[in-house]
């Protein structure tokens, strides 16, 4: 597939998902844009995998809603419960379906649990809203793939996310997901209580990225891409706010930036992880519908929460990978 078509595909998926959540007024609209950006160029992100992914997204969100209902009187239990559900469910979907299915399951789960930490009285409404956001994003990604080309092959898939051979086995991925989600919730409660969802979603996305490609080069690119994506998001929101609270400007800008980053990633195969990580962080930091934040401090805090979530998952992932590596044979 040509880089231009790949960029148009990413831009279309982002635009459709952003418009969909803006029309329905779903909370945490970045969730849909991020999901479409991560799924659109992945093997397993659409086509014959669409049904599995839709089931995974719905299952994660509804399971999160059930957990909130059970812990309504004891919210502190959400910390260990989130870790257990993320570990068990993430391992199952990772091993029996595809990395994309595991990703959307975890996003639905932690998005719902994270929202419940802030608004516990709206557990069921939040679970349904997050399930709807994820499903709309997956449908948008599948439509964009149909319109501009089928699922990417091994050369075009983002960071090697190619089913059915992820880098980590299901048990290891489940352990990483459970520990990272539990740690992410704890860190968010301490430092960013109002930004639990962006931070925890950043944790999940990083875990999935490490699960499919964990070599040193990719990790370095992810670190640089996270910094670049945060800078681009901050500048984008400031410029959008200056242009007025115009939905067309916001959606058009999201499409332009995400499409351009995917085009560059396709042109630079060796540095694709850098640009796709930038796109992921940008999607979280810059998707503020129906209007951008009016103050720079709000944008900076959101980006900082995303960076912190990335750092939490990265440190845990690298530690697990190091512990799990076999020592060299001694003659």
Backbone bond lengths (Angstrom), bond angles and torsions (degrees), N, CA, C in turn:
res aa  C-N    CA-C-N  psi(-1)  N-CA   C-N-CA  omega(-1)  CA-C   N-CA-C  phi
1 X - - - 1.455 - - 1.519 109.60 -
2 X 1.342 116.35 138.87 1.454 120.55 -179.53 1.525 109.89 -71.74
3 X 1.341 117.80 151.52 1.467 120.58 178.56 1.524 113.01 -57.80
4 X 1.338 116.59 -35.93 1.462 119.65 -178.99 1.523 111.24 -64.53
5 X 1.333 116.53 -43.31 1.468 119.98 179.34 1.529 110.25 -66.53
6 X 1.322 117.35 -38.17 1.464 120.04 177.42 1.527 110.64 -63.50
7 X 1.338 116.99 -40.37 1.453 120.09 177.52 1.518 112.40 -65.17
8 X 1.332 116.77 -41.71 1.464 120.04 177.11 1.523 111.02 -63.69
9 X 1.317 116.19 -37.17 1.461 120.34 178.83 1.527 110.52 -63.41
10 X 1.330 117.32 -46.79 1.466 120.78 179.32 1.523 111.26 -64.92
11 X 1.330 117.05 -41.21 1.459 120.67 179.92 1.523 111.36 -64.72
12 X 1.326 117.10 -41.30 1.467 120.68 -179.89 1.515 110.96 -65.24
13 X 1.318 117.32 -44.12 1.461 120.61 179.06 1.529 110.96 -61.20
14 X 1.336 116.33 -44.24 1.461 119.78 -179.95 1.518 111.57 -65.20
15 X 1.334 116.95 -42.99 1.456 120.50 -179.44 1.517 112.78 -64.22
16 X 1.329 116.99 -44.30 1.463 120.72 179.81 1.524 111.52 -64.51
17 X 1.320 116.53 -43.09 1.464 119.10 -179.38 1.530 111.03 -67.82
18 X 1.340 117.36 -39.87 1.466 120.24 179.11 1.523 111.35 -64.24
19 X 1.325 116.87 -44.46 1.468 120.16 178.55 1.519 111.45 -63.99
20 X 1.333 116.00 -38.57 1.464 119.57 -177.93 1.523 111.61 -63.23
21 X 1.330 117.05 -48.95 1.462 118.86 -177.86 1.528 111.22 -71.64
22 X 1.345 117.50 -28.45 1.461 119.64 176.88 1.530 110.47 -68.52
23 X 1.326 117.10 -40.74 1.461 121.05 179.55 1.524 110.97 -64.94
24 X 1.336 117.23 -44.54 1.457 120.76 -178.45 1.525 113.21 -81.33
25 X 1.324 116.91 -12.49 1.461 120.25 178.14 1.507 114.34 69.13
26 X 1.348 117.32 33.91 1.455 120.85 -179.75 1.530 110.76 -69.51
27 X 1.336 117.52 144.36 1.469 119.41 174.26 1.524 110.49 -71.54
28 X 1.317 116.03 161.00 1.465 122.61 -179.79 1.532 111.25 51.35
29 X 1.334 118.57 59.31 1.474 120.61 -176.26 1.521 114.21 -62.85
30 X 1.336 117.45 -20.37 1.469 119.15 179.10 1.523 111.37 -61.61
31 X 1.338 116.65 -24.88 1.459 120.58 -176.62 1.522 111.18 -59.99
32 X 1.319 117.09 -41.93 1.459 120.61 -179.45 1.523 111.55 -69.82
33 X 1.317 117.25 -43.60 1.465 120.09 -178.31 1.523 110.56 -65.85
34 X 1.332 117.11 -42.65 1.458 120.31 178.10 1.527 110.94 -62.37
35 X 1.321 116.98 -45.38 1.464 120.45 -178.73 1.516 111.48 -61.73
36 X 1.311 117.25 -43.17 1.469 119.71 179.31 1.521 110.81 -64.56
37 X 1.352 116.74 -38.00 1.461 120.10 -179.91 1.523 111.45 -66.63
38 X 1.338 116.86 -38.94 1.457 120.03 -179.18 1.526 112.44 -75.75
39 X 1.331 116.87 -32.15 1.465 120.47 -174.18 1.518 113.58 -86.89
40 X 1.328 117.84 -26.97 1.461 119.51 -167.18 1.523 113.26 -66.18
41 X 1.321 117.86 -30.84 1.463 119.62 -178.10 1.518 112.83 -105.78
42 X 1.336 116.62 14.58 1.455 119.52 -175.70 1.524 111.91 -100.72
43 X 1.315 116.00 144.08 1.453 119.83 164.74 1.524 106.70 -69.33
44 X 1.316 116.87 125.18 1.452 121.18 -175.02 1.511 112.28 97.09
45 X 1.350 118.27 2.46 1.457 120.55 -178.90 1.511 114.48 -89.72
46 X 1.308 118.67 -8.01 1.461 120.79 -178.69 1.508 110.68 -166.29
47 X 1.327 116.00 -158.26 1.456 120.30 177.94 1.518 111.86 59.30
48 X 1.313 116.99 -128.97 1.463 120.54 -176.74 1.526 112.50 -70.06
49 X 1.330 118.35 -12.31 1.456 121.52 177.38 1.532 112.43 -90.01
50 X 1.328 117.50 -6.31 1.463 120.13 -172.49 1.523 111.46 -59.80
51 X 1.335 117.45 -44.02 1.457 119.70 -179.06 1.519 112.47 -60.69
52 X 1.343 117.49 -43.46 1.463 121.00 178.20 1.524 110.60 -61.78
53 X 1.317 115.79 -43.06 1.464 119.45 -178.24 1.529 111.69 -65.94
54 X 1.317 116.88 -38.51 1.467 120.10 178.45 1.533 110.72 -64.41
55 X 1.328 116.37 -42.28 1.460 119.83 176.86 1.528 110.39 -62.28
56 X 1.333 117.29 -41.98 1.465 120.66 -179.02 1.524 111.49 -63.50
57 X 1.330 116.65 -43.89 1.466 120.40 179.78 1.522 110.98 -62.43
58 X 1.330 116.31 -46.82 1.460 119.95 179.45 1.517 112.22 -63.79
59 X 1.345 116.43 -41.48 1.460 120.30 -179.67 1.525 111.24 -62.99
60 X 1.340 117.43 -43.01 1.451 120.21 179.79 1.513 112.83 -62.85
61 X 1.341 116.21 -46.05 1.460 120.03 -178.58 1.524 111.71 -66.15
62 X 1.327 117.14 -43.61 1.468 119.78 -178.88 1.524 111.61 -70.16
63 X 1.338 116.98 -34.51 1.461 119.55 175.78 1.527 110.52 -65.12
64 X 1.333 115.92 -38.94 1.458 119.35 175.53 1.520 112.11 -63.04
65 X 1.332 116.72 -40.74 1.454 120.02 176.98 1.519 112.22 -63.41
66 X 1.340 116.17 -39.11 1.458 119.23 176.42 1.514 112.35 -64.28
67 X 1.340 116.16 -40.01 1.457 119.84 177.64 1.518 112.33 -62.85
68 X 1.334 116.61 -40.01 1.464 119.95 178.21 1.521 111.10 -64.82
69 X 1.313 116.59 -38.35 1.464 119.84 179.48 1.520 110.80 -64.68
70 X 1.341 116.77 -41.74 1.458 120.54 -179.55 1.520 112.07 -67.48
71 X 1.340 116.63 -31.50 1.470 121.23 -175.87 1.527 112.43 -103.11
72 X 1.324 116.63 21.29 1.462 119.24 -175.24 1.523 112.88 -59.09
73 X 1.332 117.12 -34.94 1.460 120.65 -178.97 1.525 112.96 -92.44
74 X 1.325 116.99 -12.27 1.473 121.25 -179.12 1.531 109.51 -135.39
75 X 1.328 118.00 73.10 1.467 121.09 -174.75 1.521 114.22 -61.60
76 X 1.328 118.54 -21.00 1.462 119.92 179.96 1.523 111.25 -65.16
77 X 1.343 116.84 -21.86 1.456 120.20 178.71 1.532 112.75 -69.52
78 X 1.335 116.57 -14.51 1.470 119.39 -179.33 1.530 111.54 -65.55
79 X 1.321 116.93 -25.01 1.465 120.10 -179.79 1.534 110.74 -65.35
80 X 1.331 119.33 -59.02 1.469 117.87 177.57 1.519 113.30 -69.16
81 X 1.334 117.00 -35.26 1.464 119.24 -179.78 1.525 110.88 -62.95
82 X 1.336 116.92 -41.81 1.459 120.16 178.04 1.514 111.85 -61.00
83 X 1.349 116.45 -40.63 1.456 119.80 178.18 1.515 112.38 -64.40
84 X 1.323 117.41 -43.21 1.469 121.27 -179.44 1.524 111.14 -65.66
85 X 1.328 116.84 -47.23 1.464 120.12 -179.33 1.523 111.73 -64.97
86 X 1.323 116.68 -40.44 1.464 120.10 178.86 1.518 111.00 -65.63
87 X 1.321 116.77 -41.71 1.460 119.91 -179.34 1.514 112.37 -66.36
88 X 1.324 117.11 -49.52 1.461 120.78 -177.40 1.528 111.31 -69.71
89 X 1.322 116.19 -48.81 1.459 119.01 -178.66 1.514 112.99 -68.09
90 X 1.338 116.71 -41.10 1.459 119.61 178.50 1.508 112.27 -61.94
91 X 1.332 116.95 -41.29 1.466 120.29 178.27 1.516 111.61 -64.18
92 X 1.329 116.94 -40.53 1.472 119.80 -178.09 1.526 111.41 -65.70
93 X 1.321 116.48 -48.93 1.462 119.15 -178.79 1.518 111.55 -68.70
94 X 1.322 116.74 -35.18 1.469 120.38 178.67 1.523 110.63 -63.99
95 X 1.319 116.00 -41.68 1.451 119.53 -175.15 1.505 114.93 -82.96
96 X 1.337 117.83 -29.34 1.459 118.83 -172.11 1.518 114.07 -109.21
97 X 1.300 118.38 -8.95 1.470 119.21 -179.51 1.530 110.24 -126.87
98 X 1.327 118.05 -88.69 1.452 121.31 -179.15 1.516 109.36 -163.82
99 X 1.325 118.74 160.30 1.470 120.57 176.96 1.524 113.41 -57.54
100 X 1.339 117.38 -36.00 1.464 119.19 -179.90 1.525 110.37 -66.01
101 X 1.335 116.94 -40.15 1.462 120.12 177.84 1.524 110.53 -62.48
102 X 1.337 117.43 -42.16 1.461 120.36 177.31 1.516 110.53 -62.22
103 X 1.307 116.98 -40.20 1.462 121.28 -178.97 1.526 111.41 -62.08
104 X 1.332 117.70 -49.10 1.466 119.11 -176.72 1.529 111.03 -72.11
105 X 1.344 116.97 -30.38 1.466 118.85 173.93 1.530 110.13 -60.27
106 X 1.327 116.39 -49.28 1.455 120.50 -178.57 1.530 111.67 -65.95
107 X 1.330 116.75 -36.79 1.465 119.02 177.87 1.518 111.29 -64.13
108 X 1.328 116.56 -42.72 1.456 119.20 177.59 1.515 112.15 -63.74
109 X 1.329 115.93 -39.70 1.466 120.85 -178.62 1.521 111.67 -67.27
110 X 1.336 117.41 -55.40 1.463 119.58 -174.42 1.526 111.77 -73.72
111 X 1.346 116.89 -29.56 1.454 118.32 175.47 1.516 111.66 -62.72
112 X 1.337 116.13 -43.03 1.457 120.47 179.36 1.524 111.67 -69.61
113 X 1.327 116.80 -46.17 1.468 119.73 179.15 1.528 110.90 -63.69
114 X 1.332 116.98 -40.86 1.454 120.22 179.06 1.515 112.36 -63.28
115 X 1.337 116.65 -41.76 1.467 119.93 176.97 1.520 110.77 -63.94
116 X 1.342 115.62 -36.52 1.458 119.34 -179.55 1.515 113.22 -66.88
117 X 1.324 116.71 -27.03 1.457 119.07 176.07 1.525 111.34 -65.43
118 X 1.338 115.98 -27.92 1.467 121.06 -178.85 1.520 110.81 -94.01
119 X 1.349 116.46 -44.87 1.463 122.02 -177.70 1.526 109.42 -125.41
120 X 1.323 118.40 73.96 1.469 120.75 -174.93 1.520 113.64 -63.95
121 X 1.328 117.39 -22.56 1.457 119.03 -177.94 1.528 112.84 -75.66
122 X 1.317 117.89 -12.99 1.471 121.46 -177.81 1.521 111.56 -110.29
123 X 1.318 117.93 37.86 1.461 121.10 -173.79 1.526 112.13 -60.32
124 X 1.316 117.15 -50.78 1.466 120.49 -176.34 1.522 110.65 -67.42
125 X 1.330 117.22 -43.38 1.468 120.35 179.89 1.529 110.62 -62.20
126 X 1.329 116.81 -41.08 1.463 119.56 179.71 1.521 112.03 -66.50
127 X 1.332 117.27 -40.66 1.465 119.71 -179.95 1.520 110.75 -63.28
128 X 1.331 117.38 -41.30 1.464 120.48 178.64 1.531 110.86 -67.51
129 X 1.339 116.75 -39.07 1.462 120.12 -179.86 1.527 111.15 -65.83
130 X 1.328 117.73 -43.07 1.464 120.32 179.54 1.520 111.39 -68.22
131 X 1.326 116.93 -38.25 1.464 119.38 175.24 1.521 110.26 -61.17
132 X 1.335 116.66 -42.73 1.460 120.01 178.31 1.515 112.55 -63.27
133 X 1.339 117.39 -41.58 1.467 120.82 179.15 1.525 111.34 -61.32
134 X 1.322 116.05 -46.52 1.463 120.21 -178.65 1.530 111.32 -65.47
135 X 1.315 116.76 -41.84 1.464 119.75 -178.97 1.525 111.23 -66.50
136 X 1.322 116.80 -41.38 1.465 119.25 176.81 1.522 111.21 -62.49
137 X 1.332 116.40 -38.43 1.471 120.13 178.62 1.521 111.25 -65.45
138 X 1.326 117.31 -42.96 1.463 120.61 179.50 1.525 111.86 -65.30
139 X 1.316 116.13 -40.03 1.469 119.71 177.32 1.530 110.35 -66.00
140 X 1.338 116.71 -40.70 1.469 120.06 177.80 1.520 111.05 -61.92
141 X 1.348 116.85 -42.59 1.456 120.30 179.08 1.524 111.36 -64.58
142 X 1.335 116.74 -41.90 1.466 120.14 179.10 1.524 111.05 -64.99
143 X 1.324 117.21 -39.24 1.470 120.51 178.30 1.524 110.87 -65.03
144 X 1.340 116.31 -42.62 1.464 119.75 179.18 1.514 111.35 -64.29
145 X 1.337 117.22 -37.08 1.455 120.45 176.98 1.525 111.04 -65.77
146 X 1.310 116.74 -39.13 1.463 120.50 178.28 1.519 110.99 -66.79
147 X 1.324 116.25 -37.60 1.463 120.70 -175.81 1.523 112.47 -74.56
148 X 1.334 117.06 -39.04 1.466 119.86 -173.66 1.522 113.98 -116.37
149 X 1.299 117.56 6.40 1.450 119.51 177.81 1.510 110.72 139.44
150 X 1.345 116.31 152.84 1.455 121.42 -178.72 1.502 111.91 -70.13
151 X 1.323 114.87 -171.49 1.447 120.36 -179.20 1.516 110.66 -62.98
152 X 1.328 115.09 145.59 1.459 120.17 -177.71 1.518 110.40 -66.16
153 X 1.304 114.93 148.43 1.458 119.96 174.73 1.513 110.52 -87.38
154 X 1.312 116.44 -166.97 1.458 119.23 -175.27 1.526 111.94 -62.69
155 X 1.328 116.94 -31.39 1.464 118.50 -178.16 1.511 112.03 -78.25
156 X 1.357 117.11 -24.68 1.453 118.62 -175.96 1.503 114.35 -103.78
157 X 1.301 117.55 -6.94 1.452 119.53 -177.08 1.521 110.53 -72.24
158 X 1.320 114.71 141.69 1.454 119.56 -177.14 1.513 111.49 -66.47
159 X 1.344 116.64 121.65 1.444 124.26 172.59 1.519 112.26 52.93
160 X 1.305 117.69 32.16 1.447 119.86 175.39 1.509 115.13 76.42
161 X 1.351 119.15 16.23 1.452 120.43 -179.20 1.520 108.88 -74.98
162 X 1.291 117.16 80.90 1.446 122.99 -174.22 1.522 109.15 -120.04
163 X 1.319 117.81 116.14 1.453 120.91 176.53 1.519 108.53 -75.17
164 X 1.338 119.71 147.87 1.459 125.66 6.50 1.522 112.32 -108.61
165 X 1.318 120.39 33.27 1.463 122.46 -174.35 1.526 111.96 -122.49
166 X 1.356 118.95 68.36 1.462 119.95 176.00 1.515 111.18 -68.10
167 X 1.321 115.64 161.91 1.458 120.31 -175.54 1.525 112.22 -69.54
168 X 1.335 117.92 -35.75 1.454 121.29 -178.44 1.522 111.05 -101.11
169 X 1.330 118.15 141.32 1.464 120.20 172.28 1.521 110.56 -67.97
170 X 1.324 116.27 162.97 1.460 120.59 -174.38 1.525 112.28 -60.44
171 X 1.332 117.57 -42.09 1.463 120.09 -177.78 1.529 111.59 -63.05
172 X 1.326 116.67 -42.74 1.467 120.54 179.29 1.517 111.12 -66.13
173 X 1.323 115.93 -41.95 1.463 119.18 178.41 1.526 110.49 -63.81
174 X 1.331 117.15 -40.87 1.454 119.69 177.92 1.514 112.26 -61.60
175 X 1.333 116.80 -42.63 1.466 120.65 177.82 1.521 110.86 -62.41
176 X 1.337 116.43 -44.68 1.466 120.57 178.57 1.521 110.63 -61.28
177 X 1.331 116.98 -46.67 1.467 120.47 -178.20 1.523 111.33 -62.21
178 X 1.334 116.68 -45.99 1.456 119.29 -178.38 1.518 112.69 -62.35
179 X 1.330 116.71 -47.96 1.463 120.28 -179.89 1.530 111.47 -64.83
180 X 1.342 116.40 -41.52 1.466 119.94 -177.12 1.524 111.60 -67.87
181 X 1.325 117.13 -41.97 1.467 119.70 179.92 1.524 110.29 -65.41
182 X 1.324 117.82 -44.80 1.456 120.65 179.72 1.533 110.74 -62.68
183 X 1.331 116.82 -44.12 1.466 120.25 177.77 1.524 111.15 -65.61
184 X 1.339 116.39 -40.83 1.456 120.05 179.47 1.510 112.56 -61.38
185 X 1.332 117.55 -43.19 1.455 120.54 177.37 1.530 110.71 -61.27
186 X 1.340 116.44 -42.86 1.458 119.76 -179.83 1.519 112.39 -64.31
187 X 1.327 116.64 -44.27 1.459 120.98 179.14 1.525 110.77 -64.35
188 X 1.335 116.67 -41.93 1.460 120.14 179.48 1.518 111.49 -63.45
189 X 1.336 116.69 -41.04 1.461 119.89 179.62 1.528 111.21 -63.09
190 X 1.338 117.24 -31.64 1.459 121.03 -178.84 1.522 112.80 -80.78
191 X 1.345 116.77 -42.58 1.463 120.14 -170.31 1.531 114.28 -109.69
192 X 1.335 118.11 -34.07 1.464 120.92 -175.89 1.529 110.25 -135.63
193 X 1.335 117.84 65.33 1.467 119.40 -176.25 1.526 114.11 -60.84
194 X 1.327 117.51 -26.39 1.461 120.23 179.38 1.530 112.96 -89.12
195 X 1.340 116.69 -3.66 1.458 120.67 -177.81 1.530 110.60 -125.95
196 X 1.329 115.51 38.17 1.459 120.25 -179.27 1.521 110.90 -62.48
197 X 1.326 117.37 -41.86 1.467 119.89 -175.02 1.530 112.16 -67.60
198 X 1.339 120.63 -51.87 1.470 118.32 177.26 1.519 113.48 -57.56
199 X 1.332 117.42 -39.80 1.462 119.85 -178.70 1.525 110.81 -66.92
200 X 1.326 117.39 -44.97 1.469 119.92 -177.94 1.517 111.95 -70.49
201 X 1.325 118.10 -33.75 1.468 120.37 176.19 1.524 109.57 -67.24
202 X 1.329 117.29 -37.28 1.459 120.38 175.43 1.522 110.87 -62.02
203 X 1.328 117.19 -38.74 1.465 121.94 176.49 1.528 110.17 -59.70
204 X 1.319 116.74 -48.19 1.472 121.53 -177.68 1.523 111.10 -63.40
205 X 1.326 117.13 -47.28 1.460 120.27 -178.92 1.525 111.35 -61.30
206 X 1.331 116.92 -37.57 1.462 120.36 178.81 1.523 111.04 -68.27
207 X 1.326 117.09 -40.71 1.465 120.38 177.41 1.525 110.66 -59.13
208 X 1.324 117.22 -44.37 1.461 120.43 -179.91 1.525 111.09 -66.51
209 X 1.328 116.93 -37.39 1.450 119.51 176.93 1.515 112.19 -64.09
210 X 1.333 116.57 -42.45 1.464 120.09 177.25 1.523 111.35 -67.12
211 X 1.314 116.63 -30.69 1.450 120.28 -178.44 1.505 114.15 -67.96
212 X 1.337 116.94 -22.78 1.463 119.37 -178.30 1.521 112.89 -107.44
213 X 1.322 118.04 -16.78 1.470 120.32 179.98 1.516 108.27 -160.38
214 X 1.328 117.02 106.81 1.461 120.09 -174.13 1.526 113.19 -122.70
215 X 1.343 118.31 19.24 1.455 118.73 179.38 1.524 110.41 -74.79
216 X 1.323 116.55 163.44 1.463 121.77 -172.11 1.520 112.88 -61.40
217 X 1.331 117.15 -37.67 1.465 120.32 -178.87 1.516 111.31 -63.65
218 X 1.331 116.50 -45.61 1.461 120.61 179.89 1.526 110.78 -64.68
219 X 1.316 117.49 -40.53 1.466 120.41 179.50 1.515 110.61 -61.83
220 X 1.315 117.23 -43.83 1.475 120.03 177.78 1.520 110.95 -62.34
221 X 1.318 117.22 -40.84 1.456 120.02 178.39 1.520 111.47 -64.80
222 X 1.327 116.90 -37.50 1.454 120.11 178.57 1.527 111.27 -64.41
223 X 1.306 116.94 -39.89 1.462 120.13 179.29 1.535 110.00 -63.27
224 X 1.332 116.27 -48.76 1.460 119.50 178.01 1.516 112.13 -63.49
225 X 1.331 116.81 -40.07 1.458 120.14 179.52 1.512 112.87 -65.34
226 X 1.329 117.23 -35.44 1.462 120.23 178.12 1.525 111.20 -64.10
227 X 1.318 115.85 -41.55 1.472 119.43 177.98 1.518 110.77 -64.94
228 X 1.335 115.95 -46.09 1.468 119.78 -179.81 1.518 111.57 -62.51
229 X 1.339 117.10 -43.13 1.455 120.37 -179.84 1.514 112.77 -62.30
230 X 1.326 117.30 -39.01 1.451 120.25 177.39 1.515 112.81 -65.13
231 X 1.333 115.90 -39.36 1.470 119.63 178.03 1.528 110.49 -65.37
232 X 1.318 116.71 -45.45 1.466 120.23 179.99 1.525 110.39 -61.99
233 X 1.342 116.90 -42.38 1.464 120.36 -179.78 1.528 111.24 -61.79
234 X 1.322 116.70 -43.14 1.461 120.12 -179.70 1.523 111.42 -62.27
235 X 1.320 116.25 -47.07 1.465 119.96 178.57 1.527 110.67 -62.90
236 X 1.318 116.97 -41.57 1.465 121.51 -178.34 1.528 111.75 -61.10
237 X 1.330 116.54 -46.06 1.461 119.73 -178.02 1.527 110.50 -66.54
238 X 1.322 117.29 -39.20 1.471 119.94 178.62 1.530 110.39 -63.39
239 X 1.323 116.67 -45.16 1.473 120.33 179.03 1.522 110.74 -65.11
240 X 1.332 117.68 -41.53 1.460 120.73 -179.74 1.514 111.29 -64.59
241 X 1.321 117.48 -40.49 1.458 120.48 177.66 1.519 110.94 -63.16
242 X 1.333 116.10 -38.12 1.461 119.55 178.31 1.519 112.44 -68.19
243 X 1.341 117.03 -26.92 1.462 120.88 179.38 1.516 112.86 -82.53
244 X 1.325 118.22 -1.85 1.455 121.53 -179.57 1.517 111.21 98.90
245 X 1.316 115.17 161.53 1.460 120.70 -178.99 1.521 109.67 -81.71
246 X 1.319 114.68 73.86 1.457 121.47 -175.23 1.523 108.82 -112.41
247 X 1.328 116.54 119.08 1.462 120.21 -177.95 1.519 111.64 -63.03
248 X 1.322 117.20 -37.64 1.462 120.34 179.95 1.527 111.33 -63.28
249 X 1.327 116.80 -38.66 1.470 120.40 178.77 1.526 110.31 -66.06
250 X 1.331 116.50 -43.47 1.459 120.24 -179.24 1.529 111.77 -63.53
251 X 1.332 116.40 -50.19 1.462 119.80 -177.88 1.527 110.54 -66.85
252 X 1.325 116.50 -42.80 1.460 119.33 177.95 1.515 112.55 -61.91
253 X 1.329 116.14 -39.32 1.458 119.36 178.00 1.518 112.58 -66.38
254 X 1.328 116.76 -40.83 1.468 120.25 176.36 1.524 110.87 -59.82
255 X 1.321 116.13 -44.93 1.460 120.31 179.88 1.523 111.02 -62.89
256 X 1.323 116.74 -42.22 1.460 121.12 -177.88 1.528 111.35 -63.85
257 X 1.333 116.76 -48.44 1.468 120.34 -176.43 1.527 110.84 -68.35
258 X 1.331 117.28 -48.30 1.464 119.89 -177.48 1.525 111.51 -67.13
259 X 1.322 116.94 -36.96 1.461 119.61 176.02 1.517 112.06 -65.48
260 X 1.329 116.38 -40.28 1.466 120.00 179.55 1.522 111.47 -66.52
261 X 1.330 117.31 -41.66 1.469 120.22 179.56 1.524 111.51 -64.92
262 X 1.323 117.33 -38.89 1.467 119.57 178.26 1.526 111.00 -68.60
263 X 1.320 116.88 -37.42 1.465 120.21 176.94 1.525 110.63 -61.68
264 X 1.324 116.78 -45.50 1.461 120.41 178.97 1.524 110.54 -64.42
265 X 1.337 116.82 -39.38 1.468 120.08 178.85 1.520 111.39 -62.04
266 X 1.323 117.13 -38.49 1.467 120.53 178.38 1.522 111.48 -68.25
267 X 1.314 116.76 -33.72 1.464 120.29 179.40 1.519 112.22 -75.35
268 X 1.319 117.17 -27.03 1.465 121.59 -177.17 1.520 109.23 -117.91
269 X 1.319 116.57 82.66 1.463 120.71 -176.20 1.523 111.62 -60.75
270 X 1.327 117.60 -37.67 1.465 120.09 -177.37 1.531 112.09 -70.48
271 X 1.323 117.32 -23.45 1.461 120.73 179.96 1.508 113.62 -114.38
272 X 1.340 116.75 21.56 1.459 120.17 -175.80 1.526 112.05 -61.28
273 X 1.342 117.28 -38.68 1.464 119.96 -178.65 1.526 111.30 -60.57
274 X 1.317 116.48 -34.96 1.476 121.36 179.57 1.524 110.42 -59.54
275 X 1.336 116.31 -51.66 1.458 120.62 -173.72 1.522 112.00 -75.04
276 X 1.329 117.53 -33.44 1.460 119.21 179.20 1.524 111.45 -73.81
277 X 1.317 117.29 -32.65 1.463 119.79 172.80 1.525 110.18 -66.84
278 X 1.320 117.16 -39.14 1.467 120.57 175.36 1.521 110.58 -59.46
279 X 1.334 116.15 -43.16 1.463 120.46 179.86 1.520 111.15 -63.16
280 X 1.349 117.20 -40.25 1.458 120.33 -178.96 1.527 111.20 -65.16
281 X 1.327 117.28 -46.77 1.471 120.70 179.44 1.527 109.72 -65.74
282 X 1.320 117.32 -39.76 1.463 120.45 177.25 1.519 110.83 -60.70
283 X 1.339 117.72 -42.80 1.462 120.91 -178.28 1.525 111.31 -60.34
284 X 1.331 116.84 -38.55 1.461 119.87 179.08 1.523 110.99 -72.91
285 X 1.321 116.65 -44.96 1.452 120.29 -174.07 1.511 115.46 -76.62
286 X 1.338 116.75 -29.26 1.465 119.44 -172.08 1.518 114.38 -101.97
287 X 1.327 118.61 -13.28 1.470 120.23 -178.08 1.512 109.41 -82.99
288 X 1.313 115.93 94.62 1.458 122.70 179.93 1.517 108.17 -129.22
289 X 1.320 115.28 84.51 1.456 122.16 -176.43 1.536 109.07 -102.56
290 X 1.334 116.90 146.51 1.468 128.27 4.66 1.522 114.44 -88.45
291 X 1.348 118.35 3.58 1.465 120.73 179.98 1.514 108.94 -148.50
292 X 1.335 117.44 150.03 1.471 120.31 179.34 1.518 111.46 -72.72
293 X 1.325 116.04 161.95 1.449 119.89 174.73 1.521 109.85 -65.49
294 X 1.316 114.99 143.75 1.469 119.24 -175.19 1.522 112.89 -85.17
295 X 1.332 117.33 -16.52 1.461 119.87 -175.46 1.525 110.24 -120.04
296 X 1.299 115.57 140.50 1.465 121.40 -179.18 1.520 111.54 -61.08
297 X 1.338 117.40 -34.39 1.461 120.28 -177.62 1.526 111.12 -60.48
298 X 1.333 118.07 -36.82 1.457 121.00 178.90 1.511 111.78 -65.33
299 X 1.325 116.70 -41.19 1.460 121.25 178.32 1.522 110.29 -65.25
300 X 1.324 116.01 -45.51 1.463 120.65 -178.27 1.522 111.20 -62.17
301 X 1.334 117.80 -41.50 1.462 120.84 178.96 1.525 111.47 -64.80
302 X 1.303 116.96 -39.08 1.462 120.44 -179.76 1.532 110.28 -64.98
303 X 1.323 116.18 -45.85 1.466 120.42 178.60 1.526 110.42 -63.73
304 X 1.334 117.44 -40.78 1.458 120.84 178.84 1.524 111.07 -62.57
305 X 1.335 117.58 -38.24 1.458 120.82 177.73 1.519 111.17 -63.96
306 X 1.329 116.47 -40.17 1.468 120.64 177.85 1.518 110.52 -64.11
307 X 1.329 116.90 -44.77 1.475 120.74 178.86 1.522 110.88 -61.41
308 X 1.344 116.94 -41.22 1.459 120.42 -178.90 1.530 110.71 -65.75
309 X 1.329 117.26 -41.20 1.460 120.31 176.59 1.512 111.84 -62.13
310 X 1.317 116.47 -41.09 1.462 121.09 177.04 1.527 110.44 -61.77
311 X 1.329 117.16 -43.95 1.460 121.04 -178.54 1.526 111.36 -65.38
312 X 1.327 117.45 -40.35 1.469 121.15 179.32 1.521 110.53 -60.03
313 X 1.345 116.69 -51.57 1.461 120.16 -178.50 1.525 111.78 -66.44
314 X 1.330 117.06 -37.57 1.461 120.41 -179.25 1.525 111.07 -64.83
315 X 1.329 117.00 -45.04 1.468 119.84 -179.35 1.526 111.01 -64.26
316 X 1.315 117.54 -44.39 1.460 120.18 178.73 1.523 111.39 -64.88
317 X 1.330 115.98 -42.05 1.457 119.96 -179.38 1.511 112.38 -63.41
318 X 1.317 117.17 -45.40 1.462 120.33 179.45 1.523 111.41 -65.77
319 X 1.342 116.76 -35.57 1.463 119.50 177.63 1.526 111.30 -65.66
320 X 1.334 116.83 -43.16 1.461 120.22 178.78 1.520 111.36 -65.53
321 X 1.312 115.95 -41.09 1.467 119.27 179.32 1.530 110.64 -64.23
322 X 1.319 116.54 -38.07 1.470 119.78 -179.81 1.532 110.56 -68.59
323 X 1.328 116.57 -41.79 1.456 120.00 179.99 1.522 112.13 -68.23
324 X 1.332 115.03 -31.56 1.458 118.99 -177.48 1.512 113.92 -85.01
325 X 1.323 117.91 -7.15 1.456 120.68 -178.59 1.526 110.30 -77.23
326 X 1.319 116.48 132.09 1.464 121.10 -178.88 1.534 110.61 -71.50
327 X 1.339 117.30 139.10 1.470 118.90 177.38 1.515 110.48 -70.11
328 X 1.319 118.24 153.76 1.461 120.35 179.50 1.516 111.69 -67.87
329 X 1.309 115.09 149.43 1.456 119.89 178.72 1.535 110.33 -68.26
330 X 1.321 115.91 135.45 1.465 121.27 -180.00 1.537 107.95 -101.60
331 X 1.304 117.97 122.06 1.470 119.20 -178.85 1.530 110.83 -67.22
